[in-house]
Amino acid sequence: MKMKYQGDYKGAWKAKLMIKDNLYKVVSFNSLSRARLWAMREAKKLVADSYLTFDDVSVKIDERKIIGYEISSEELLKNSERVA
């Protein structure tokens, strides 16, 4: 059986599921509410299916920072140096 991907490809929010301060799973989502719902569901599953307690499981949800810029070729040539 193929596992279905649960998140949104390149979403704006990144949820990190941690077990005893070790990274277990990272999934990205388009909204904070979807990330929170996924985190609660995964934490409940982990606690129910194993010897873990809620103190062992934590989730960190961060906003994904995408940094980029555009520059025209004319601007690039104007601000560059010729290398021989």
trRosetta pair geometry for C-beta under 8 A, 3 or more apart (Angstrom, degrees):
i j d omega theta_ij theta_ji phi_ij phi_ji
5 9 7.9 43 130 -66 147 83
6 27 5.8 -22 77 -144 99 153
6 38 6.2 131 143 -135 125 126
7 11 6.2 -117 169 1 103 132
7 15 7.7 -167 -101 34 125 106
7 27 3.7 179 -50 177 132 98
7 28 5.0 108 160 61 142 47
7 29 5.3 -106 -149 -70 91 67
7 38 7.2 32 -87 -114 79 171
8 11 3.8 87 77 -66 108 117
8 28 6.1 -88 68 110 71 80
8 29 5.1 88 18 -138 105 39
8 30 4.4 -12 61 -28 172 90
8 34 7.3 57 -18 110 117 154
9 28 7.4 50 -157 75 14 116
10 28 6.3 5 -122 104 10 153
11 14 7.5 160 80 -70 92 56
11 28 3.9 170 43 145 92 91
11 29 4.4 -142 126 101 165 12
11 30 4.4 -109 -135 -59 105 47
11 31 7.8 -79 -169 -2 125 39
11 34 8.0 -105 -158 80 158 132
11 35 7.9 177 117 -65 144 107
11 64 7.1 131 101 6 56 139
12 28 7.7 130 30 -178 20 102
12 29 7.6 -51 52 94 61 54
12 30 6.1 58 16 -146 91 42
12 31 7.7 41 53 -75 107 30
12 63 6.3 -14 155 -154 86 79
12 64 5.5 -149 -165 41 37 102
13 28 6.6 148 81 -160 46 65
13 29 4.8 -28 70 66 102 87
13 30 7.3 7 21 96 94 5
13 31 6.7 -21 9 116 135 12
13 32 5.4 161 -89 -86 158 55
13 34 7.6 145 61 66 133 91
13 35 4.5 -101 121 -38 131 147
13 61 6.0 6 -180 -176 109 100
13 62 7.3 162 -156 84 62 36
13 63 6.0 -43 -102 -107 68 52
13 64 6.5 -139 -80 -9 14 92
14 26 6.4 -1 -176 -171 99 100
14 27 7.7 164 -153 85 56 33
14 28 5.0 -29 -99 -100 69 80
14 29 7.9 173 -82 20 24 71
14 35 7.7 48 78 -124 7 139
14 61 7.1 164 82 -153 46 53
14 62 5.2 -17 61 64 97 86
14 63 7.7 113 17 -153 82 6
14 64 5.0 100 -26 -67 107 97
15 26 7.1 165 85 -150 51 51
15 27 5.4 -14 59 63 99 81
15 28 7.5 171 16 -95 72 27
15 29 6.5 32 -11 -2 111 114
15 35 4.3 173 -54 -163 119 100
15 36 7.9 -169 -99 -62 131 33
15 38 6.1 156 53 84 167 118
15 39 5.2 -137 -162 -66 135 106
15 59 6.1 -13 -168 -170 96 109
15 60 7.5 155 -155 82 47 45
15 61 4.9 -15 -102 -102 73 85
16 23 6.2 -58 -170 -129 109 94
16 25 7.6 167 -154 87 44 47
16 26 5.1 -11 -105 -102 72 85
16 59 6.8 154 78 -158 52 55
16 60 4.6 -9 56 59 107 93
16 61 7.6 -169 20 -76 69 38
16 62 7.5 20 -5 5 109 102
17 23 7.8 94 77 -162 53 56
17 24 4.8 -63 105 68 93 108
17 25 4.4 9 46 54 117 90
17 26 7.5 -153 20 -71 73 39
17 27 7.8 27 -11 8 106 98
17 39 6.6 -177 -86 -129 91 78
17 42 5.5 -73 -103 120 148 143
17 43 7.3 -159 -137 -68 108 77
17 46 7.9 161 177 -36 128 148
17 57 7.3 -20 -170 -164 88 94
17 59 5.6 -20 -104 -104 59 84
18 21 6.1 11 170 -115 125 19
18 22 6.5 146 -161 66 79 32
18 23 6.0 -46 -105 -98 77 40
18 24 6.1 159 -119 3 20 95
18 57 7.2 146 83 -159 59 46
18 58 4.7 -18 65 67 110 86
18 59 6.9 -177 18 -84 82 31
18 60 6.7 43 -16 -3 121 98
19 22 5.7 -31 71 62 72 89
19 24 4.7 71 -4 -55 102 130
19 46 7.0 -142 -92 -173 116 149
19 52 6.7 -72 -144 -116 108 146
19 56 6.0 17 -159 149 71 95
19 57 5.9 -18 -104 -101 68 68
20 56 5.2 -23 -61 -158 80 88
21 58 7.7 26 -76 33 50 127
23 26 6.9 -10 -171 -44 115 101
25 42 7.1 -121 63 -167 141 152
27 35 7.7 174 93 -125 93 80
27 38 6.4 -101 84 143 140 152
28 64 6.5 18 -133 -48 119 144
29 32 7.7 141 94 -83 121 17
29 34 4.3 -169 -173 94 136 112
29 35 4.2 -162 38 -64 142 84
29 38 6.7 -173 -66 7 139 140
30 34 6.5 41 53 34 70 146
31 34 4.7 93 64 6 90 102
31 35 7.0 -155 96 -5 49 87
32 35 5.6 -57 -151 37 35 113
32 36 6.3 34 153 -19 68 106
32 61 6.8 102 -143 150 81 140
33 36 5.7 -53 -146 37 32 111
33 37 6.4 32 156 -18 65 105
34 37 5.8 -54 -146 37 31 110
34 38 6.3 32 155 -18 65 107
35 38 5.9 -56 -148 38 29 111
35 39 6.3 30 154 -21 64 109
35 61 5.0 119 135 -133 134 128
36 39 5.6 -55 -145 36 31 113
36 40 6.4 29 158 -17 65 105
36 61 6.7 -41 -72 -53 70 164
37 40 6.0 -55 -148 36 30 109
37 41 6.3 28 155 -17 64 109
38 41 5.8 -60 -149 39 29 111
38 42 6.1 25 157 -16 67 110
39 42 6.0 -57 -143 39 27 108
39 43 6.2 27 159 -19 64 109
39 59 4.0 80 -159 -148 129 165
39 61 6.7 -89 -45 -60 151 114
40 43 5.9 -56 -145 37 28 110
40 44 6.4 28 157 -18 63 107
41 44 6.0 -57 -151 36 27 110
41 45 6.5 28 153 -19 63 107
42 45 5.6 -54 -149 35 32 113
42 46 6.4 33 155 -20 66 106
42 59 7.8 116 70 -87 115 126
43 46 5.8 -54 -148 35 31 111
43 47 6.4 25 157 -14 65 108
43 54 7.0 58 167 -127 116 80
43 57 4.8 147 -139 133 92 140
43 59 6.5 -88 -57 -36 123 118
44 47 6.0 -60 -147 40 29 107
44 48 6.0 24 158 -16 66 113
45 48 5.9 -62 -143 41 27 107
45 49 5.9 6 167 -5 66 119
46 49 6.4 -68 -137 45 21 98
46 50 6.1 -32 179 26 61 118
46 52 5.6 -22 144 62 95 145
46 57 5.5 134 88 -95 139 144
47 50 7.1 -86 -131 53 16 80
47 52 5.4 -102 -105 92 56 93
47 53 6.5 49 -132 -142 106 22
47 54 5.9 -1 -93 -66 146 67
47 57 6.4 -100 -57 1 95 144
52 56 4.4 -122 -157 72 94 140
52 57 5.9 77 154 -40 134 103
53 56 5.3 106 54 0 65 100
53 57 7.7 -154 97 5 38 90
54 57 6.0 -66 -144 47 40 100
71 75 5.2 -121 -174 83 88 124
71 76 5.5 103 132 -61 119 93
72 75 4.6 93 58 7 85 102
72 76 6.9 -146 95 -7 45 87
73 76 5.3 -52 -146 36 36 117
73 77 6.3 34 156 -18 67 104
74 77 6.1 -56 -149 37 28 107
74 78 6.3 29 153 -21 63 110
75 78 5.6 -54 -144 36 31 114
75 79 6.3 4 164 3 65 113
76 79 6.6 -76 -147 49 23 92
76 80 6.0 21 160 -29 64 121
77 80 6.0 -61 -135 30 27 113
